[in-house]
Amino acid sequence: MKDGPDIVKIAALVGDHARADVLTALMGGRALTATELAATANVTKQTISSHLAKLVDAGLLTVESQGRHRYFRLADDDVAHLLESLMGVASRAGSVRLRSSPREPAMRRARVCYDHLAGELGVLVYDRLRARQAFALGDDGIELTAGGAVLLGELGIDTTALRAQRRVFCRTCLDWSERRHHLAGALGASLLARMLELGWAARDGKSRVVRFSAAGESALRDYLA
């Protein structure tokens, strides 16, 4: 008798090229239509409908109807965490695209990983906060310290309210490009949202790229110093 959950179905779903392209596109955190996802995966609308139905049935995606349109997004940050981990394993194993996107250098610099900051600057944020003893190692991973709550409060983040959300408060996520950890969970999402609100950075169109202005990156580094 075999123990534990059966991973074969999920692995097979993610392992298809078109479905992998869909899941990767949705790592930007934005909901997309079937038409947009068909273009991303380079398949017909009929084919993408079949793929999306399978992903929704498996609990990897959710769908919301607005008027005549149906919008798809990743089901939750657990799915995003799985995908980022798979990207890290693929990168480490040398499984890279033959033709990289022109955006790849910018993606490695700073990008959205579902709803939190990843890439070089995402790793920098976590490393600097950890160096300032914002986190301690707990039974289930990292835990925010009292000093960390004060530090994040200086940026206008209400950590008490974040703890009340029905999702993981804070955890690490292994960054596929840096091969080190960045900050995920409700706290990671709030940090990125606050950086965007302050005008330190902005989303780059429909891509996952996050572009920091020179002044914004300087302000971030000053905050973390």
C-alpha positions in Angstrom: 0.0 0.0 0.0 1.3 3.5 -0.9 1.1 6.3 1.6 0.4 10.0 1.2 -1.5 12.0 -1.4 -1.2 11.0 -5.1 0.8 13.7 -6.9 0.5 12.1 -10.3 -2.6 14.1 -11.4 -1.2 17.5 -10.4 2.2 16.7 -11.9 0.6 15.7 -15.2 -1.5 18.9 -15.3 1.5 21.1 -14.7 3.7 19.1 -17.0 1.7 20.0 -20.2 3.4 22.8 -22.1 0.2 24.9 -22.7 -1.0 24.5 -19.1 2.4 25.4 -17.8 2.4 28.6 -19.9 -1.1 29.4 -18.5 0.0 28.9 -14.9 3.2 30.9 -15.4 1.2 33.8 -16.9 -1.0 33.8 -13.9 2.0 34.1 -11.6 1.7 37.8 -12.1 -1.4 37.8 -9.8 -3.7 39.3 -12.3 -6.8 37.5 -13.6 -6.8 36.8 -17.3 -9.5 35.8 -19.8 -9.5 32.6 -21.8 -8.7 34.6 -24.9 -5.7 36.2 -23.3 -4.5 32.8 -22.0 -5.0 31.1 -25.4 -2.7 33.7 -26.9 -0.1 33.2 -24.2 -0.2 29.4 -24.7 -0.4 29.7 -28.5 -3.4 27.4 -28.7 -6.9 27.8 -30.0 -9.8 29.0 -27.9 -11.4 25.5 -27.9 -8.1 23.9 -26.7 -7.6 26.5 -24.0 -11.1 25.9 -22.7 -10.3 22.2 -22.2 -7.1 23.1 -20.4 -8.7 25.7 -18.1 -11.5 23.3 -17.2 -9.0 20.7 -16.1 -7.0 23.2 -14.0 -10.2 24.6 -12.4 -11.4 21.0 -11.6 -8.1 20.2 -10.0 -8.3 23.3 -7.7 -5.2 25.0 -9.3 -7.3 27.9 -10.8 -10.4 29.7 -9.8 -12.8 31.4 -12.3 -15.0 34.5 -11.9 -17.6 35.7 -14.3 -18.2 39.4 -15.1 -20.7 40.1 -17.8 -19.8 38.1 -20.8 -16.2 37.4 -19.7 -14.8 34.8 -17.4 -11.5 35.6 -15.6 -9.1 33.0 -14.4 -6.5 33.3 -11.6 -4.4 31.0 -9.4 -6.5 29.4 -6.7 -4.2 30.7 -3.8 -0.7 31.4 -2.8 0.0 27.7 -2.1 -0.3 27.1 -5.9 2.0 30.0 -6.6 4.5 28.7 -4.0 4.4 25.3 -5.8 5.1 26.9 -9.2 7.9 29.1 -7.9 9.5 26.0 -6.3 9.2 24.1 -9.6 10.9 27.0 -11.5 13.7 26.9 -9.0 14.2 23.2 -9.5 14.0 23.6 -13.3 16.6 26.4 -13.2 18.9 24.4 -11.0 18.6 21.3 -13.3 19.5 23.4 -16.3 16.0 23.3 -17.9 16.0 26.7 -19.5 14.2 28.2 -22.5 16.2 28.1 -25.7 15.2 31.7 -26.4 14.8 33.9 -23.3 12.4 36.8 -23.2 13.9 40.3 -23.6 12.3 41.0 -20.2 14.3 38.3 -18.4 17.1 40.6 -17.0 14.3 42.8 -15.6 12.5 39.8 -14.3 15.5 38.6 -12.4 15.9 42.1 -10.9 12.4 42.4 -9.5 9.2 40.7 -10.4 5.8 39.7 -8.9 5.6 36.2 -7.6 1.8 35.9 -7.4 1.3 38.9 -5.0 4.8 39.5 -3.4 8.2 40.7 -4.5 10.7 38.3 -6.0 14.0 38.5 -7.8 17.2 40.2 -6.7 15.4 43.0 -4.8 12.9 40.6 -3.2 15.7 38.6 -1.8 17.4 41.8 -0.6 14.3 42.8 1.3 14.1 39.5 3.1 17.8 39.4 3.8 17.9 42.9 5.2 14.8 42.4 7.4 16.2 39.2 8.7 19.6 40.9 9.5 17.6 43.5 11.5 16.1 40.6 13.5 12.6 41.2 12.1 12.1 37.4 12.0 12.8 34.4 14.3 12.7 30.8 13.4 9.5 29.1 14.7 8.0 25.6 14.7 6.3 26.2 11.4 9.0 28.4 9.7 9.7 32.1 10.3 7.8 34.2 12.8 7.6 38.0 12.9 9.3 39.4 16.1 8.0 42.3 18.1 10.8 44.4 16.7 9.8 43.3 13.2 6.3 44.5 13.8 7.6 47.9 14.9 9.9 48.0 11.9 7.1 47.2 9.4 4.8 49.6 11.2 7.2 52.4 10.3 6.3 51.7 6.7 2.6 51.9 7.5 1.9 48.1 7.6 -0.6 46.9 10.2 0.7 43.5 11.1 -2.2 42.8 13.5 -4.7 43.2 10.8 -2.7 41.0 8.5 -2.6 38.2 11.1 -6.5 38.1 11.0 -6.5 37.2 7.3 -7.4 33.7 6.3 -4.1 32.9 4.7 -0.5 32.2 5.8 0.8 35.3 7.6 4.4 35.1 6.6 6.7 32.5 5.1 9.7 32.2 2.9 9.6 31.3 -0.8 12.6 30.0 -2.6 13.4 32.4 -5.4 14.0 30.6 -8.7 16.5 33.1 -10.1 18.4 34.0 -7.0 18.2 30.5 -5.4 17.7 32.2 -2.0 14.6 33.1 -0.1 12.2 36.0 -0.5 9.3 36.9 1.7 5.8 35.5 0.9 2.4 35.2 2.6 0.1 38.1 3.7 3.1 40.1 5.0 5.0 39.7 1.7 2.0 40.8 -0.3 1.4 43.8 2.0 5.0 44.9 1.6 4.9 44.9 -2.2 1.5 46.7 -2.1 3.0 49.4 0.1 6.0 49.9 -2.1 3.7 50.4 -5.1 1.5 52.8 -3.0 4.5 54.9 -2.0 5.5 55.2 -5.7 8.8 53.4 -5.2 8.0 51.0 -7.9 5.4 50.2 -10.6 4.1 47.2 -12.4 5.4 46.9 -16.0 2.3 46.6 -18.2 1.0 43.0 -18.3 4.3 41.4 -17.5 5.5 40.2 -14.0 8.2 42.8 -14.0 8.4 45.4 -11.2 10.4 48.5 -12.0 11.8 50.6 -9.2 12.7 54.2 -9.9 16.2 55.3 -8.8 14.6 57.3 -6.0 12.4 54.4 -5.1 15.2 51.9 -4.8 17.2 54.4 -2.8 14.2 54.9 -0.4 13.9 51.1 -0.1 17.6 50.7 0.7 17.4 53.5 3.2 14.4 51.9 4.9 16.3 48.6 5.1 19.6 50.0 6.3 
